[in-house]
Amino acid sequence: MSRRSKKLKPTSVLPMCATVGFFIGIGLGALMGEFLLVMLIGVVIGSAAGFAIDRRNGITYGRGPRNPH
């Protein structure tokens, strides 16, 4: 029997990066005393990094181009 390799669909890393930014923001916010501001900055930076990675991997958000049939 031969095994065929299945082609995997690209998976978005944006939620993971936003979550990591959230937790890093919590840790740094506790150290710096500016909890909400640093947490928000961490989420924004994580989301921007995840969006950039997804864009480089060809993942789009929203509707794709319409196919006229």
C-alpha positions in Angstrom: 0.0 0.0 0.0 1.2 3.4 -0.8 0.6 6.3 1.4 -0.4 9.6 -0.3 0.5 12.8 1.4 -2.5 15.0 1.9 -2.1 18.7 1.1 -2.8 20.7 4.2 -4.7 24.0 3.9 -2.8 27.0 5.2 -3.8 27.8 8.8 -4.0 31.3 10.2 -1.6 32.1 13.0 -3.2 35.5 13.8 -5.2 34.2 16.8 -2.1 32.5 18.3 0.0 35.6 17.9 -2.7 37.8 19.4 -3.0 35.4 22.4 0.8 35.4 22.9 0.8 39.2 22.8 -2.0 39.3 25.3 -0.1 37.1 27.8 3.2 38.9 27.3 1.3 42.1 27.8 -0.2 40.8 31.1 3.3 39.9 32.3 5.0 43.1 31.3 2.0 45.1 32.5 2.3 43.6 36.0 6.0 44.5 36.1 5.6 48.0 34.7 2.4 49.0 36.6 0.5 50.0 33.4 -1.5 46.9 33.1 -4.2 47.7 30.5 -2.0 49.9 28.3 0.8 47.4 28.0 -1.7 44.5 27.5 -3.4 46.4 24.7 0.0 47.2 23.1 0.9 43.5 23.3 -2.3 42.4 21.6 -1.9 45.0 18.8 1.7 44.0 18.2 0.8 40.3 18.2 -2.1 40.9 15.8 0.1 42.9 13.5 2.7 40.1 13.4 0.1 37.4 12.9 -1.5 39.4 10.0 1.9 39.9 8.4 2.7 36.2 8.6 -0.7 35.2 7.3 -0.4 37.6 4.4 3.0 36.2 3.5 1.5 32.7 3.6 -1.3 33.7 1.3 -4.2 33.6 3.8 -6.9 36.2 3.1 -9.5 37.5 5.3 -13.0 38.1 4.1 -14.4 37.2 0.7 -12.2 36.0 -2.1 -12.5 37.1 -5.7 -15.8 36.2 -7.3 -15.8 33.5 -10.0 -18.1 34.6 -12.8 -19.9 31.4 -14.1 
